Amino acid sequence: MSRFERFTGVKLTNDEEFPVTVQVVYIVWDQPKSGETQQAVEVTPVGGLSVVPASGTETVKVTGAAKAAVARSAGGPAVSIKAFYSQ
């Protein structure tokens, strides 16, 4: 899929030998003027905390507020998905 298409899930892959707990967020970024730093204007959690098994995968479904954010902003101008370790 291209960078700005709508999506219904995020596949997480864990290459480690132990399970990890992560949170996924969908970020909408502003379009700053030249020389200014880019800022997040909307950060929406995708699912809850997810445990990705050791040497395994987990798919987080996009529902609720995250589904609405993707529908609203998937066409750009600047969006991203980030996964980060959490508890």
Sequence and secondary structure as in RCSB ss.txt:
>XXXX:A:sequence
MSRFERFTGVKLTNDEEFPVTVQVVYIVWDQPKSGETQQAVEVTPVGGLSVVPASGTETVKVTGAAKAAVARSAG
GPAVSIKAFYSQ
>XXXX:A:secstr
  TTS  SEEEEE  SSS EEEEEEEEEE    TTS   EEEEEEEEEEEEE TT EEEEE  HHHHHHHHHHTT
 SSEEEEEEE  
